[in-house]
Amino acid sequence: MNKTFRIAVLASTNGTDLQAIIDEMKAGQMPGIELACVLSNKKSAYALERAKEQGYESIFIDPENKTREEFDAEMAKILEKHEIDLIVLVGYMRILSEEFVKRFPNKIINVHPALIPKFCGPNFFGTSVHEEVLKAGETETGMTIHYVDEGCDTGKIILQKTCPVTPDDTPDTLKDKVQTLEKKWYPEVIRQLAEKNEK
């Protein structure tokens, strides 16, 4: 690769998928890809701690007394300063403003813990997704990696992977199964987008 492909991760929670990305980077599996920074709207997000401990720039942006637009504008400035090629959402618990999405067209990706168009939209996040999958009696679930557009979970799908739902599954066991898929495939999608960017 001629130019480094710079990614930023936005996270509000533990950053399990962030760790999978960092692990692959440290193992030399993501050549030419650099994690420029990790940003969070939550000071206590373990994702920030995780990144900092492993030598990556971690930035907390305080959402207090800011409109969504003001918060996103502040975040956009930081991302532009870091010359980011791809913004990766990892358990990011805020809906991005329309202005922000338009500022980074086809440069924002998200992973959703279900098979879109099922179990997606503003009310489906975290464990609630897996609870609804079980309630609906689904025989399979999975994860969807997609581009982020102005809607909620409505962007173009990049990749979906499935796993079976068995009678003894609970929301927690389903979460584990789906996270295993996310940890395997999120770094792979980033690699593919970096390669595409090169061409």
N, C-alpha and C positions, 0 to 999 in steps of 0.2 A: 504494500500500500504506500502511495506517495504521501498523502496527507493523513494525519491522525484523525480518526472519526471520533468526535468528542460527544460523550453522552452526559446527561444530568439525570438524576433520579429524584422524583418528588415522592415523599413518603410521609404518612401520618402515624404509622404503627410500628411493628417490630422489624420490618424489613427482611423477612425470610427470603423473599425472591432476590432482594438486593445482595444478600449473602451468597446466593447461588451465582450471581453475576460476578461478584468479587472473587469467589473461589475459582471460577473459570479463568478470570484475568490472571490471578496469581499462578495458575497452573500453565499459563502460556497458551490457553485455548482461544484467546480473543486478540490475535495479533492486529496491531494498528488501531485498536479501540481503546480509548482512554476515558475513565470515569472522572470527569472534570469537577463535579460537585454533587452533593446531596442536599436537598432543601426540604424543610418541613415547616408546617404551620403549628406543630406541637413541640414545645420545648422538651417534653419528657419522652418523645418518640425514641424508642431504642434504635431505630434505623440510624439516627444521627450519631449516637454513641458508637454503634457498630462501625460506621464509616470512619469516624474520627480515630478510633482505636487502631484501624488498619491503614491510617495514613492518608485518608481522603478528606478533602475540604467539606466541612459540614456547616450548613447555614440555617439558623432558625429565623423565620420571618414572623414577627408578632402580628397576629390578625386583629388584636384589640383596637376598637374604635376605627376600623377601616372598612370601607365598603368592599365588596368582592372585587370590584373593578380596581380600586386603589391597591388592594393587596396584590392582585395579579399584575398590575403595572409595575409594582416594586420588584416582583419576582421576574418579570420579563426583562427588566433592566439588568438584573444580575446574570440571567441566562445569556443575554446578548453580549455582555461584557466578557463572558467565558467562551463566546463563539461556539455555542452548542449546535451540534448537527441533529441530535435526537433527544427528545424528552421522554423519559420512561417513568410511567406511573406505577408505583408499588404500594398498594394499600393506601392510596392518597384519598383522604376522606372529604375532599371539597369538590364541588362541581366547578369546572373552569369557566370563566366568563367568555362570552362570545368574542370580545375584543382580543383576548389572550389567544384563543384558538386560531383566530384569523391572522394573528401575528406570526404564528408558526404552522403554516399549512402543511399537512402531511409530515409533520415532524414530531407528533406526539402519539405515543402508543400506550395502551392500557391492557392489563390482563384482568379478565372477569371470571369468577369461579363457577361458571355455568355455561351451557351451550346456547349462546344467543341465537335466535330471538327468545328462547325460553328463559324465564327467571332473571330478567334484567330490567333496568330502569331505575328511577330514583329510590324506590323502596327496597331494592334488592342489593344488599352488601353484607359482607362478613358472614357470620353463622346463619343469619336469616335465610340466605340463599339455599344452604344445605337443608335447613328445616323444611322449606317449601318443596324442595325436590323430593324429600321423603314423604311429605304429606300428599303429594300428587301421585305417589306410587310409581315413580319413574324407574325404569330398569337400567338406564344409563345416565351418566352426567359427564362433566368434564370441564374444560376451560377454553376460553376464547381469548385470543390476542387480537386486538383491533386498533385501527387508527381512531383518534379522538376527534370528533367534530363538535358542532354546537349543541347537539342533543346529548342525552344521557344513554350511553351504551348503544349509540346508533351509527357509529363510524364504520367504515369498510372493514370487513373481517380479513385478517391476514392468515390466521391459522386456528384450527380447532382440533383438540385431541380429547378422546373419550375414555371413560373408565366405567366398569359395571357398578350398579347399585345392588347390593345383596340384601336379603331379608334381615340380616343381623346388623346392618349399618346404622350408625347414629350420626348426628350432625358432625361430631368430632372425627369419627373415622372417615366420613366423606371428605371433610376438610383436609385430612392427611393425604388421602388419595389424590385429591385435586391439586394440592400443593406440590406433591411429587411430580405431577405433570408440568406444573408451572415452572418449577426449578429446573426441569430438564429442557423445556422448550423456549422459555423467555430468552436465555442467553443465545440460543440458536437463531431466533428471529432477529435479534440485534446484530448478530454476525451476518445474516443474509442481507439486512438493510445496509450494513456498512459496505458489503461487497457491491451491492446495487448502486450505492452512492459513488463508488469508484468509477463505474463505467460511464 
